[in-house]
Amino acid sequence: MKKTVLRYGGYSVIFMVLFFIGEMLVFAQKEDFKVQEIFGWVGIFISTMFIFFGLRYYRDRVSDGSLSFGKGLKVGLLILLMPSLAFGIFNVIYVMLNPGFMETYYNYQVTQLKESLPAGEAALKIQAMEKDKAMWMSPAVQFFGMFLSVFAVGLVVTVISSLVLRRSAERAQAQKAFT
């Protein structure tokens, strides 16, 4: 199990880091937060798909063709920890290397609110954001927020993958006998 977790968790981390470095290079000259947000969620989703492949590998090559839902959850969550931790760390490093990013992103959010809401409603939302601004400047909060973003998507992928790939030992034996 450990080898499968490290292999597929590692693949996920490598993909995620390369994807986000590529994204940073593409948007280095002109930030487009709307498009970057879409890219970000797509990158997170694709990187968590390695959970499915890891569970399938584990079922077919390690566990003699069988996989219970519980074992799938366990292996999937262990794989998921790697990209979740990596994305949290990667984000903190990025913000340290680009200290103006949080302020730029905050200003973008304020502009979006002003453009999309009536003045009074926008002012209330901006006031609430101002209260949370200092909290979001904390590396620990940034890490935890990004960790949870990946973990939430990966949890859904893990549950679905565990359901789709589960196979009882009896069914696995019957399938082997048939082939």
HUHUDA-V813895 format. One record per run of one state. SS is the DSSP state (a for helix, b for strand, c for the rest). FROM is the first residue (numbers start at 1). TO is the last residue. If there is no record, write none. Layout:
ss	from	to
SS	FROM	TO
SS	FROM	TO
This chain:
ss	from	to
c	1	1
a	2	26
c	27	32
a	33	62
c	63	66
b	67	67
c	68	68
a	69	97
c	98	100
a	101	116
c	117	118
a	119	136
c	137	138
a	139	165
c	166	166
b	167	167
c	168	168
a	169	178
c	179	179
